[in-house]
Amino acid sequence: GAFYPLFPCLLGAAIFVAIGMLTNNLSAARAYPQSSWGAAPAEAAPPATWLGGYLAKFRGAGVAPPPRSPLTQSGFSFFGAFVAISTLGLLPKAMKMVIPTFPEPLLIGGFGAMAVLLFSATKAPLAQPKNTVLGNGIGAFVGVAIFKAFELAGKGDAPELLWLRVALAVSLTIVLQELTGTVHPPGGATAFLFLIMKPLHHLSFTFVVS
């Protein structure tokens, strides 16, 4: 209800950001966040210790945040997202008139994130066709494969292991996307959603192409 914007939306995002800061900054090649909430931090002398350098990254790397889009471009973003999501919602009903076994549903949560990338961040490498199609397909395949592996062990729907199935699926999706050069964030959501939504389980590997 009214608490949904706070729990899990804002709380979940805050937890992700905190963990992103704690883990990404362990790598010498990474600095997260790139931009801070306010003005860019002032230049400071390089920290003398590893811990000092690690904590210094939490202030941000000084990269300017992305600019606001002009209203005209937001109109195109709205139009593209509306048409794409509406098409996915209406297509199964139309196709079932011709192919009764046409799979449902085509509306899954990952497509919300995909719409933001494709219609707002159109220049981003992660929004390009190769990443969109293959990255999302990898997420779907990994989600089903993890479910099947646990199912073979008799734990496919074990609620006490849901956290493990989801964590493995999202983590493996990221690794495979990186190895194939097809990183696409909604692919992680696709893997995640398959495992938490029991109505999708019967689709098995047809979920990958549906």
PLY file of the C-alpha trace (Angstrom):
ply
format ascii 1.0
element vertex 210
property float x
property float y
property float z
element edge 209
property int vertex1
property int vertex2
end_header
0.00 0.00 0.00
1.24 3.42 1.01
4.49 1.98 2.38
5.54 0.43 -0.97
7.56 3.51 -2.07
9.57 3.19 1.16
9.63 -0.58 1.68
11.05 -2.18 -0.38
11.64 0.49 -3.07
13.66 3.22 -1.34
15.01 0.93 1.38
16.06 -1.70 -1.17
17.75 0.91 -3.36
19.56 2.38 -0.34
20.81 -1.05 0.68
22.05 -1.70 -2.87
23.91 1.63 -2.94
25.49 0.94 0.44
26.62 -2.54 -0.60
27.80 -1.14 -3.94
30.02 1.32 -2.09
31.37 -1.33 0.26
32.15 -3.94 -2.41
32.94 -2.02 -5.61
35.53 0.11 -3.85
37.49 -2.96 -2.79
38.79 -3.03 -6.37
41.57 -0.60 -7.16
40.07 -0.18 -10.65
36.66 0.90 -9.38
35.29 4.02 -7.69
31.64 4.13 -6.63
29.77 6.43 -6.67
31.07 8.31 -9.70
28.97 11.37 -8.89
27.88 12.53 -5.44
24.54 13.91 -4.31
25.79 17.49 -4.19
28.76 19.37 -5.54
31.83 17.45 -6.63
34.22 16.83 -3.73
37.27 19.06 -3.55
40.61 17.67 -4.63
42.47 16.12 -1.71
45.90 14.65 -1.20
46.14 10.92 -1.93
45.45 8.92 1.24
48.50 7.36 2.86
46.86 4.02 3.66
44.73 1.47 1.83
41.85 2.02 4.25
42.07 5.77 3.74
41.91 5.32 -0.02
39.01 2.92 0.30
36.97 5.30 2.46
37.87 8.31 0.29
36.04 6.69 -2.64
32.76 6.99 -0.73
32.78 10.76 -1.38
32.40 10.16 -5.12
34.83 10.33 -8.02
33.83 13.87 -8.97
32.07 12.93 -12.22
29.27 15.33 -13.11
25.78 13.78 -12.92
23.90 13.32 -16.19
22.05 16.45 -17.39
18.29 16.74 -17.38
16.57 15.90 -20.64
14.63 18.67 -22.42
10.87 18.30 -22.31
10.70 17.49 -26.03
12.96 14.47 -25.52
10.94 13.36 -22.51
7.95 13.32 -24.82
9.71 10.89 -27.13
10.73 8.80 -24.12
7.11 8.62 -22.96
5.86 7.74 -26.42
8.40 4.98 -27.02
7.95 3.40 -23.59
4.16 3.57 -23.80
4.04 1.95 -27.23
6.53 -0.78 -26.29
4.85 -1.78 -23.01
1.36 -1.55 -24.53
2.46 -3.80 -27.41
3.77 -6.41 -24.99
0.52 -6.25 -23.04
-1.78 -6.56 -26.06
0.23 -8.95 -28.24
-0.62 -12.21 -26.42
-4.36 -11.60 -26.75
-4.04 -10.92 -30.46
-1.68 -13.84 -31.10
-3.86 -16.33 -29.21
-6.52 -15.81 -31.85
-4.07 -17.31 -34.35
-1.84 -19.45 -32.12
-3.84 -20.67 -29.07
-0.64 -21.85 -27.35
1.08 -18.46 -27.61
2.82 -17.92 -24.24
1.67 -15.54 -21.55
2.58 -13.24 -19.96
4.89 -11.02 -21.97
4.71 -8.32 -19.29
7.44 -9.00 -16.74
9.21 -6.56 -14.45
12.49 -6.54 -16.36
10.82 -4.78 -19.27
10.19 -1.73 -17.08
13.95 -1.28 -16.60
14.52 -2.07 -20.28
12.12 0.70 -21.28
14.06 3.24 -19.21
17.33 2.24 -20.89
16.06 2.05 -24.47
13.91 5.16 -24.46
15.76 7.45 -22.06
19.42 6.37 -22.16
19.46 5.64 -25.88
23.18 6.39 -26.25
24.25 4.11 -23.42
26.18 0.99 -24.51
23.96 -1.11 -22.23
20.89 -0.05 -24.24
22.14 -1.21 -27.65
20.40 -4.11 -29.49
23.10 -6.73 -28.86
23.10 -6.05 -25.13
19.33 -5.80 -24.96
18.52 -9.07 -26.72
21.41 -11.27 -25.64
21.79 -9.80 -22.14
18.13 -10.32 -21.36
18.19 -13.80 -22.91
21.14 -14.76 -20.73
19.22 -13.63 -17.65
16.21 -15.72 -18.62
18.35 -18.80 -19.35
20.26 -18.56 -16.09
17.06 -18.08 -14.07
15.51 -21.22 -15.56
18.76 -23.21 -15.29
19.12 -22.38 -11.58
15.50 -23.37 -10.96
15.99 -26.65 -12.82
19.19 -27.43 -10.93
17.45 -26.96 -7.58
14.43 -28.86 -8.86
16.64 -31.86 -9.63
17.82 -31.70 -6.03
14.20 -31.60 -4.83
14.50 -27.95 -3.74
13.02 -26.12 -6.72
10.34 -24.36 -4.68
11.90 -24.62 -1.22
11.08 -21.21 0.34
14.04 -21.37 2.73
16.43 -21.47 -0.26
14.79 -18.76 -2.37
17.48 -16.28 -1.33
20.19 -18.65 -2.58
18.48 -19.36 -5.91
17.97 -15.66 -6.61
21.46 -14.64 -5.47
23.08 -17.31 -7.67
20.93 -16.44 -10.69
21.59 -12.69 -10.60
25.32 -13.12 -9.87
25.82 -15.70 -12.64
23.84 -13.54 -15.07
26.21 -10.63 -14.44
29.29 -12.83 -14.95
28.00 -14.34 -18.21
26.97 -10.92 -19.51
30.43 -9.54 -18.74
32.17 -12.49 -20.40
30.07 -12.11 -23.55
30.13 -8.31 -23.68
26.34 -8.12 -23.33
25.82 -6.40 -19.97
22.18 -5.35 -19.72
20.74 -4.62 -16.24
17.18 -5.81 -16.96
18.64 -9.28 -17.61
19.36 -9.54 -13.90
15.75 -8.63 -13.17
14.56 -11.26 -15.64
16.52 -13.98 -13.83
15.32 -12.68 -10.48
11.66 -12.54 -11.47
11.54 -16.04 -12.94
12.62 -17.50 -9.63
10.25 -15.53 -7.40
7.17 -15.87 -9.64
5.79 -19.41 -9.39
3.28 -18.90 -12.25
6.29 -18.66 -14.61
7.92 -21.92 -13.56
5.79 -24.10 -15.82
7.18 -22.28 -18.87
10.60 -23.83 -18.22
13.07 -23.00 -21.00
10.32 -21.62 -23.25
10.53 -18.60 -20.93
13.84 -17.74 -22.61
12.20 -17.15 -26.01
8.73 -16.06 -24.92
0 1
1 2
2 3
3 4
4 5
5 6
6 7
7 8
8 9
9 10
10 11
11 12
12 13
13 14
14 15
15 16
16 17
17 18
18 19
19 20
20 21
21 22
22 23
23 24
24 25
25 26
26 27
27 28
28 29
29 30
30 31
31 32
32 33
33 34
34 35
35 36
36 37
37 38
38 39
39 40
40 41
41 42
42 43
43 44
44 45
45 46
46 47
47 48
48 49
49 50
50 51
51 52
52 53
53 54
54 55
55 56
56 57
57 58
58 59
59 60
60 61
61 62
62 63
63 64
64 65
65 66
66 67
67 68
68 69
69 70
70 71
71 72
72 73
73 74
74 75
75 76
76 77
77 78
78 79
79 80
80 81
81 82
82 83
83 84
84 85
85 86
86 87
87 88
88 89
89 90
90 91
91 92
92 93
93 94
94 95
95 96
96 97
97 98
98 99
99 100
100 101
101 102
102 103
103 104
104 105
105 106
106 107
107 108
108 109
109 110
110 111
111 112
112 113
113 114
114 115
115 116
116 117
117 118
118 119
119 120
120 121
121 122
122 123
123 124
124 125
125 126
126 127
127 128
128 129
129 130
130 131
131 132
132 133
133 134
134 135
135 136
136 137
137 138
138 139
139 140
140 141
141 142
142 143
143 144
144 145
145 146
146 147
147 148
148 149
149 150
150 151
151 152
152 153
153 154
154 155
155 156
156 157
157 158
158 159
159 160
160 161
161 162
162 163
163 164
164 165
165 166
166 167
167 168
168 169
169 170
170 171
171 172
172 173
173 174
174 175
175 176
176 177
177 178
178 179
179 180
180 181
181 182
182 183
183 184
184 185
185 186
186 187
187 188
188 189
189 190
190 191
191 192
192 193
193 194
194 195
195 196
196 197
197 198
198 199
199 200
200 201
201 202
202 203
203 204
204 205
205 206
206 207
207 208
208 209
